[in-house]
Amino acid sequence: MQIQKDILRSLVFIGIGAAMTLVAGMLSLGVVLGGAGPVSAGERVTFETPPVQPSAFRIKRAKAQGKTLEPEPGITLSGVLSMPQGDGPHPAIVILPESVEARPSYDAWADHLSENGFVTLIVESLVSRNETILRDDLPMNLLVDAQGALVFLSTLEAVDRERIGLLGIGMSGWFVQRSLDVDFSRGAEGVSFHAGAAIYPHCIPDMKLGAPILVLAGGNDKRMSMAACRALVDLNKPNNARTRLEVYPQATHFFDNIAYAKNPDIRGANWAEPMFYAQNDYDPEARADAEREVVEFFGSVGGPDQATD
């Protein structure tokens, strides 16, 4: 429907609050995002996160006080959905954010993955909360954001719900690990992530995962612990041979992000110096290999006929 496409395009240019109101009105009129027709590349969509269950500690403390804790309600998030060409269902990848500043890098990843046959959904966790960077002290639960994105994608006819993966870059790579944790209670309506990829993440060395993970890192990265990532992979590889760590010996943190290029011709005209620029550098060869590795990894895992080697 042309009217649906026109309305969807307009969401890019209005505020998040207004977009949520407009989407609610669209739903009341029967205009459903991702419904009857295919969604073209780069369409903004909204979806709900699941309720946040209180932790066992909080439940115990409340019980001692004679109180009963109820789940915290979910929130409405925005995201950018891109569809590959051709008939589906397609495998899909949820992309989690680390900062608004790095958005062009996420867009580049989404473009590359879509060109290689994947539906992608960039989750706008920060934009939806009027934040700009994923900080340690930020009261934000990307676990439920990822779950909301997972459920949303699983409802789309163009998506193979048995082959939905999760990609995290930098700090959001921590949430990829937590989303694959065997002890994480998903409650995501019978669907789960079939695999995850984390690029220069903060690794959790003793976390047992329920799905394979690909970790990509630079050997000259001073902002992460390579030992922790090796320990994570060594712990989980016996249960899934596809779990592995790929190290680019000369690469630094942010090796995939052209904003860290020292050549101004590569950075582009609207460049602004990002955080930790002096200590890190864009590595086009590592970036190209990382793109290939991620496509091959997500293409090789998932689905009901997946091997268990």
C-alpha positions in Angstrom: 0.0 0.0 0.0 1.5 3.4 -1.0 -0.2 5.2 1.9 1.5 2.8 4.3 4.9 3.4 2.7 4.4 7.2 2.8 3.5 7.1 6.5 6.4 4.9 7.4 8.8 7.3 5.6 7.4 10.2 7.6 8.4 8.5 10.9 12.0 9.1 10.1 11.5 12.9 10.3 9.4 13.2 13.5 10.2 12.7 17.1 10.0 9.4 18.9 7.0 10.4 21.0 5.1 11.6 18.0 6.1 8.4 16.1 4.7 6.2 18.8 1.4 8.2 18.8 1.2 7.9 15.0 1.9 4.2 15.0 -0.8 3.6 17.6 -3.2 5.4 15.3 -2.1 3.4 12.3 -2.7 0.2 14.2 -6.2 1.3 15.1 -6.8 1.9 11.4 -5.5 -1.5 10.5 -2.2 -0.4 9.1 0.2 -2.9 10.5 4.0 -2.6 10.3 5.6 -5.6 8.8 2.2 -7.1 8.0 0.7 -8.0 4.6 3.3 -6.5 2.3 7.1 -6.5 2.4 8.9 -3.7 4.3 11.5 -1.9 2.2 15.0 -1.3 3.5 15.5 1.2 6.3 11.9 1.5 7.5 11.4 2.7 11.1 9.2 0.4 13.2 8.1 0.2 16.8 7.7 -2.8 19.1 7.1 -3.6 22.8 9.6 -5.0 25.2 8.4 -7.8 27.6 7.8 -7.1 31.3 10.9 -7.1 33.4 10.7 -9.7 36.1 12.1 -8.8 39.5 15.3 -10.6 40.5 15.3 -13.4 43.1 17.1 -11.1 45.5 14.4 -8.4 45.2 11.6 -10.9 45.6 13.2 -12.4 48.7 13.8 -8.9 50.2 10.2 -7.9 49.4 8.8 -11.1 50.9 10.7 -10.4 54.2 8.9 -7.1 54.3 5.5 -8.6 53.6 5.4 -7.3 50.1 4.7 -8.8 46.7 6.6 -7.5 43.7 5.0 -7.3 40.3 6.9 -7.3 37.0 7.8 -3.9 35.7 5.8 -3.1 32.5 7.7 -3.1 29.2 8.2 0.0 27.1 7.8 0.9 23.4 11.1 0.9 21.4 11.8 2.1 17.9 14.1 0.4 15.5 15.1 0.4 11.8 14.1 -2.7 9.8 15.8 -3.6 6.6 14.7 -6.4 4.2 16.8 -8.2 1.7 15.6 -8.8 -1.9 13.9 -12.0 -2.8 11.2 -14.2 -1.3 11.4 -15.2 2.3 11.5 -16.4 4.9 14.9 -15.0 5.5 17.3 -15.4 8.5 17.4 -12.3 10.6 19.8 -10.4 12.9 19.1 -8.0 15.7 21.7 -5.3 16.1 22.2 -3.9 19.6 23.5 -0.3 20.1 26.5 1.0 22.1 26.2 4.7 21.2 24.3 7.1 19.0 27.6 8.4 17.8 28.4 5.0 16.2 25.1 4.8 14.4 26.7 5.1 10.9 28.7 2.0 11.7 25.5 0.0 12.7 23.9 1.2 9.5 26.9 -0.1 7.5 26.6 -3.5 9.2 22.8 -3.6 8.5 23.4 -2.7 4.8 26.0 -5.4 4.4 24.0 -8.1 6.1 20.8 -7.2 4.1 22.8 -7.4 0.9 23.8 -10.9 1.9 20.2 -12.1 2.5 19.5 -11.2 6.2 16.6 -9.2 7.6 18.2 -6.7 10.1 16.7 -4.8 12.9 18.8 -2.0 14.5 17.3 -1.6 18.0 17.1 2.1 19.0 17.5 1.5 22.8 19.3 4.8 23.4 17.2 7.0 21.1 14.0 5.6 22.6 15.2 6.6 26.0 16.7 10.0 25.0 20.2 8.7 25.8 23.3 8.9 23.7 25.7 6.2 25.0 25.5 2.9 26.8 27.0 3.6 30.2 27.7 1.2 33.1 25.4 3.2 35.4 22.5 3.6 32.8 19.3 2.0 34.1 18.7 0.2 30.9 18.0 -3.5 30.3 19.2 -4.4 26.8 18.3 -8.0 27.6 14.6 -7.1 27.4 15.2 -4.9 24.4 16.7 -7.8 22.6 13.9 -10.0 23.6 11.3 -7.5 22.4 13.1 -7.3 19.0 13.3 -11.1 18.9 9.5 -11.5 19.4 8.8 -8.7 16.9 10.9 -10.4 14.2 9.4 -13.8 14.9 5.9 -12.4 13.9 7.0 -11.3 10.4 6.2 -13.6 7.6 9.4 -12.6 5.8 11.5 -13.9 8.8 12.6 -17.5 9.5 11.9 -17.6 13.3 14.3 -20.5 13.7 17.2 -18.5 12.4 17.2 -15.2 14.3 20.7 -14.1 15.5 22.0 -11.2 17.7 24.9 -8.9 16.9 26.5 -6.7 19.5 29.4 -4.2 19.1 31.5 -3.0 22.0 29.6 -2.8 25.3 26.5 -4.2 23.7 28.4 -7.4 23.1 28.1 -8.1 26.8 24.3 -8.3 26.3 24.8 -10.8 23.5 26.5 -13.2 25.9 23.8 -12.6 28.5 21.0 -13.2 25.9 22.6 -16.6 25.1 23.2 -17.5 28.7 21.8 -21.0 29.5 20.4 -19.7 32.8 18.7 -16.7 31.3 14.9 -16.9 31.6 13.8 -15.7 28.2 10.0 -15.9 28.3 9.9 -14.8 24.7 6.9 -16.7 23.4 8.7 -19.8 22.4 11.5 -18.3 20.4 15.2 -17.8 21.2 18.3 -16.5 19.5 20.0 -19.3 17.5 23.4 -17.6 17.6 25.3 -14.5 18.6 28.2 -12.4 17.4 30.1 -10.0 19.5 32.7 -7.5 18.2 35.4 -6.4 20.6 33.1 -7.1 23.6 33.7 -7.3 27.4 33.7 -11.0 27.7 32.2 -13.0 30.6 34.8 -15.8 31.0 32.7 -18.2 33.0 29.3 -17.9 31.3 27.8 -21.1 29.8 26.0 -20.3 26.6 23.0 -22.2 25.1 23.9 -21.2 21.5 27.1 -20.7 19.5 28.9 -17.3 19.6 31.5 -15.7 17.3 33.8 -13.2 19.0 35.8 -10.8 16.8 38.6 -8.8 18.4 41.8 -6.9 17.6 45.1 -8.1 18.9 46.1 -4.5 19.7 42.9 -3.7 21.6 43.6 -2.0 24.9 40.0 -1.7 25.9 39.0 -5.4 26.3 40.5 -8.5 27.9 41.5 -11.0 25.3 42.1 -13.6 28.1 38.5 -13.3 29.2 37.3 -13.9 25.6 39.6 -16.9 25.1 38.2 -18.3 28.4 34.6 -17.8 27.3 35.3 -19.6 23.9 37.3 -22.4 25.5 34.5 -23.0 28.0 31.7 -23.2 25.4 33.4 -24.6 22.3 33.1 -28.3 23.5 29.3 -27.9 23.4 29.3 -26.3 20.0 32.2 -26.4 17.6 31.0 -23.3 15.8 31.8 -21.1 18.9 35.1 -19.4 18.2 37.3 -16.4 18.6 38.8 -14.6 15.6 41.7 -12.2 16.3 43.1 -9.6 14.0 46.7 -9.1 15.3 47.2 -5.5 14.4 43.7 -4.2 14.9 42.5 -2.0 17.7 39.2 -1.3 19.3 36.7 0.2 16.8 38.6 -1.4 13.9 35.3 -1.7 11.9 34.3 1.9 12.3 35.4 4.4 9.6 35.0 7.3 12.0 38.4 6.1 13.5 40.2 6.3 10.1 43.2 8.6 10.2 42.7 9.3 6.4 40.2 12.2 6.1 39.2 11.0 2.7 37.9 7.8 4.2 36.1 9.5 7.1 33.9 11.7 5.0 32.9 15.4 5.0 30.6 15.4 8.1 33.2 13.8 10.4 33.4 14.7 14.1 36.2 13.2 16.3 34.8 10.3 18.3 35.8 9.2 21.7 39.2 7.5 22.1 40.1 8.5 18.6 43.8 8.9 19.1 44.3 5.4 20.5 42.4 3.5 17.9 42.2 3.1 14.2 40.0 1.9 11.4 41.3 -1.3 9.7 39.7 -1.8 6.3 41.2 -5.3 5.9 40.0 -6.5 9.4 36.6 -4.9 8.7 36.2 -6.7 5.4 37.2 -10.0 6.9 34.9 -9.4 9.9 32.0 -8.8 7.5 32.7 -12.1 5.8 33.1 -14.0 9.1 29.8 -12.7 10.4 27.9 -13.6 7.3 29.4 -17.1 7.1 28.8 -17.7 10.8 25.1 -16.7 10.9 24.6 -18.5 7.6 26.0 -21.7 9.0 24.0 -22.0 12.3 20.3 -22.2 13.2 17.3 -23.9 11.8 15.7 -27.2 12.7 18.3 -29.2 10.8 21.3 -27.6 12.4 24.1 -30.1 13.2 25.2 -30.5 16.8 28.9 -31.0 16.2 
